[in-house]
Amino acid sequence: MEKGKGVMGAGRRWAVDLTDNSTSPSSRDVPDPPGFSRTPLEQDDSTVSRQKKDAESTWKAQKAWEVAQTPFKNLLMMGFMMWMAGSTVHLFSIGITFSALWQPISALQGVGKVFEPYKDSKVDLIAPKLLFIALNLGGLALGVWKLNTLGLLPTHASDWVSSLPPAQEVEYSGGGIPLY
């Protein structure tokens, strides 16, 4: 055998010809199992393209739900950070609290941009958008609650004393002996 010729002769070096040219009984004489067909599956292009579109719309729906659930992770992280910040008013707790307020507000302003890559005629984005909005409103409520625990929300009557009119005198008392 010449170098580089291999089994096939003029073919590739490591290629083997597996065609059966013998006249002896072979695998061609064995009947196919039930349900097996040697004819190739012929699918028209419309079926293949429809399957690709269905797979793409399924993928888009799954990704839209994943995006809709991301505020939940932020909610847990922000809640832990606010718990670690404590309930006293200092720079770190105020910064964390305003960050907890700003993130949901900015996310709510960009709901359309967040779900734009997943727009499709077959994908219903209403439920993922509603979940996204609800979770961001929950984050906003968490920030407002933290403001209240820090005492930065005017929720007590003593917070509004400066805007109340002075109390009217109900009675007047005087004492002593008048000196004329």
C-alpha positions in Angstrom: 0.0 0.0 0.0 1.4 3.4 -1.0 1.8 6.1 1.6 -1.3 8.3 1.7 -3.5 6.1 -0.4 -5.2 4.2 2.5 -8.0 1.7 2.0 -9.8 3.8 -0.6 -6.9 4.2 -3.0 -7.2 7.7 -4.3 -9.5 8.9 -1.5 -8.6 10.3 1.9 -6.0 8.7 4.0 -8.3 7.4 6.8 -11.5 6.9 4.8 -13.1 3.5 4.5 -15.6 2.5 1.8 -18.6 0.9 3.6 -20.7 0.2 0.5 -21.8 -3.4 0.1 -21.1 -4.7 -3.4 -21.3 -8.4 -2.6 -23.9 -10.8 -4.0 -24.3 -12.7 -0.7 -27.5 -12.2 1.4 -27.1 -9.0 3.4 -28.9 -6.5 5.5 -31.0 -5.6 2.5 -32.8 -8.9 2.8 -33.9 -8.2 6.4 -37.3 -6.5 6.5 -37.6 -3.1 8.1 -39.2 -3.0 11.6 -42.8 -1.9 11.8 -43.3 1.9 11.5 -39.9 2.4 9.9 -39.7 3.9 6.4 -36.6 4.3 4.3 -38.1 7.2 2.4 -36.7 10.5 3.8 -39.1 12.7 5.7 -40.1 15.3 3.3 -41.2 18.5 5.0 -42.0 21.5 2.9 -40.4 24.8 3.7 -43.6 26.3 5.2 -43.7 23.6 7.9 -40.1 24.1 8.8 -40.4 27.9 8.9 -43.6 27.5 11.0 -41.8 25.3 13.4 -38.9 27.8 13.7 -41.3 30.7 14.3 -43.2 28.7 16.9 -39.9 27.8 18.6 -38.8 31.5 18.5 -42.1 32.7 19.9 -41.8 30.1 22.7 -38.3 31.3 23.5 -39.5 34.9 23.5 -42.3 34.1 25.9 -39.9 32.3 28.3 -37.4 35.2 28.2 -40.2 37.7 28.8 -41.2 35.8 31.9 -37.6 35.7 33.1 -37.3 39.5 32.6 -40.5 40.0 34.4 -39.2 38.1 37.4 -35.9 40.0 37.8 -37.3 42.7 40.1 -37.9 40.0 42.6 -34.2 39.4 42.9 -33.6 43.1 43.3 -36.4 43.3 45.9 -34.8 40.6 48.1 -31.3 42.2 47.7 -32.7 45.7 48.5 -34.6 44.4 51.5 -31.5 42.8 52.9 -29.5 46.0 52.4 -32.1 48.1 54.1 -32.2 45.6 57.0 -28.4 45.9 57.3 -28.6 49.7 57.2 -30.6 49.8 60.4 -33.3 52.2 61.5 -31.2 55.2 62.4 -30.9 58.2 60.2 -27.4 58.4 58.7 -25.9 58.8 55.3 -25.7 55.1 54.4 -29.4 54.3 55.4 -30.6 57.4 53.5 -28.6 56.5 50.4 -29.9 52.9 50.4 -33.4 54.1 50.9 -33.3 56.6 48.0 -31.7 53.9 45.9 -34.6 51.6 46.8 -37.0 54.3 45.7 -35.2 55.3 42.5 -34.7 51.8 41.0 -38.4 50.9 40.8 -39.3 54.3 39.5 -36.8 54.2 36.7 -37.8 50.6 35.9 -41.5 51.5 35.7 -40.6 54.3 33.3 -38.9 51.9 31.0 -41.4 49.0 30.9 -41.9 49.3 27.1 -38.1 49.3 26.4 -37.6 46.3 28.6 -40.1 44.1 26.8 -39.4 45.5 23.3 -37.1 42.6 22.2 -39.8 40.1 23.0 -42.7 41.7 21.0 -44.3 39.1 18.7 -47.8 38.5 17.4 -47.8 35.1 19.0 -46.4 36.2 22.4 -48.7 37.7 25.0 -46.7 40.2 27.0 -49.5 41.5 29.2 -49.1 39.1 32.0 -45.2 39.5 32.2 -45.6 43.2 32.1 -48.2 43.2 34.9 -45.9 41.0 37.0 -42.9 43.3 36.3 -45.0 46.3 37.3 -46.3 44.6 40.5 -42.9 43.6 41.6 -41.5 47.1 41.0 -44.5 48.6 42.9 -43.6 46.2 45.7 -40.0 47.6 45.7 -41.4 51.1 45.8 -43.6 50.2 48.8 -40.5 48.7 50.5 -38.7 52.0 50.0 -41.6 54.0 51.3 -41.8 51.7 54.3 -38.1 52.3 55.0 -38.7 56.0 54.8 -41.4 55.6 57.4 -39.2 53.5 59.7 -36.5 56.2 59.5 -39.1 58.8 60.5 -38.7 60.7 57.3 -42.4 60.6 56.3 -44.7 63.1 58.0 -47.2 60.6 59.4 -47.6 61.9 63.0 -49.6 64.9 64.2 -46.4 66.4 65.6 -45.0 66.6 62.1 -47.7 69.1 61.1 -47.6 71.4 64.2 -46.0 74.2 62.3 -48.9 74.4 59.9 -51.6 74.4 62.6 -53.1 77.7 63.8 -52.3 78.6 67.4 -54.8 77.4 69.9 -57.5 79.9 71.0 -57.6 80.9 74.6 -60.5 79.3 76.3 -60.5 81.3 79.5 -58.6 84.2 81.0 -57.5 84.2 84.6 -56.1 86.9 86.6 -55.1 87.1 90.1 -53.9 89.2 92.9 -55.0 92.5 94.3 -55.2 95.4 91.9 -53.1 98.3 92.9 -54.5 101.7 91.9 
